[in-house]
Amino acid sequence: MTQLRTERPHGKPEPRLDRFFRISQRGSTIGREVRGGITTFVAMCYIVLLNPLILGASADITGARLSTEEVTTATALAAGVTTVLMGLIGNAPLALAAGLGVNGIVAFQLGPEMTWAQAFGLVVVEGFCIVLLAVSGVRERIINAIPAALKTAITVGIGLYIALVGLVSAGFVTRTPDAANSTVPVRMGTDGHLAGWPVVIFCVGLLLMIVLVSRAVPGAVLLSILTATVLAIVVNSVFDVEGWGLVEPTVPEHVVASPDFGLLGRIDLFGGFASAGVVTASVFLFTLVLSGFFDAMGTITGVSQEAGLVRDGKVEGMGRILVADGIGAVAGGLTGSSPNTVFLESAAGVGEGARTGLASVVTGGLFTATLFLTPLAAVVPAQAAAPALVVIGGMMMSQCRRIPWQDTDVVIPVFLIAALIPFTYSITNGIGAGLVAYVVIKLGRGKAREVGWLVGTLAAVFLAYFAVGALVG
């Protein structure tokens, strides 16, 4: 039986890889997808080093601590597997890894109340809850029910969030210490002005990236990151610089390292309810589900919109994307790396031209390689990768033009979403505040019918979410 093959305009059949990922259909090329996948990996590979520091900073109820080697392996393994699955199932340029913020919940809330096996078991339960919501279609219906203006505000807020994360990770912006007795929460540099070679590297990388991006140079983001990394290595070797932060740019002594799979499969699904109590464990589970649900929703919507994958207000293939994201949460618990979720840094690859799941397969493959090449992942300093977050964040701000600023029903909710996402370092907080404000405004103006039962229910859930501290106390 003759197999039908898609033909290109010049008569040649499309390569199978192109057809599977619909690369040409989305206006991309294999080269762009590969560059985008590499760029996303370079922008977020820091999680392989950061996640062990966060999870290792806390002891469980028995006093046990997680080893750096185990968590490093778990982080790379989960990121590699789940990102490849996102590429194959969701066909989207979205990379997953241990979620920042939610890993803090695991480390500092779950850990002290139960054993690590029980904590990761609760993470698996959370993942299954998210998968169930995705498979049933409830999660997609919730996303589609949110007004278009508010979803656009999520993209804008994430852009600001990404930029702020980049500025902070590079040391360009720092927190004003409490001892300063100042009402100003953040400042430029460490004492009000810029100083030190690390910040110089960031500034050089940022300016180079701005120029290359403005000139539409292919591989602009990746070229800038690599150039800044090489410059950082040279500067550090010549001047013996301090203040790089988590990653010091040096040529690694060893290239290959053996992985430690000690945490793989070490879970106790429901033991946490016995150790912490049913009420407390339920509140923890609620917090995990809500944070994972809306953090991923905001990131998926924002990055997909920037990639041009939103049609009529809906993300293309959203159902499959959400299933892949839910699997990521389950994988995070099974490997012992905390829930895996879509990373904001996926926008860096999108800025490089990524439009399909092939980019995710490339990113996931690189994460898998770090199981054995961890020393190489420690070469790129935050100051070299951070410019990508600032530039891509700025580009995402262009979505402001889609917001109907003349509509008084949405202006304040839009502002709260866009402002509170970066101000509170939480996508969930921003979305929640915006939804609550939107419902209150509609009710206050006698437009209850325009709210819809689903959005109204979400607003009530977020009111409970904001009060969760009082419930625990």
Salt bridges, closest charged atoms under 4 A:
ASP18 OD2 - ARG8 NH2 3.62
GLU70 OE2 - ARG266 NH1 3.79
ASP178 OD1 - ARG175 NH1 3.18
ASP191 OD1 - HIS193 ND1 3.14
GLU316 OE2 - ARG22 NH1 3.01
GLU316 OE2 - ARG26 NH2 3.12
ASP325 OD2 - ARG139 NH2 3.02
GLU352 OE2 - ARG35 NE 3.81
ASP409 OD2 - LYS442 NZ 2.80
ASP409 OD1 - ARG445 NH1 2.33
ASP409 OD2 - LYS447 NZ 3.02
GLU450 OE1 - LYS442 NZ 2.59
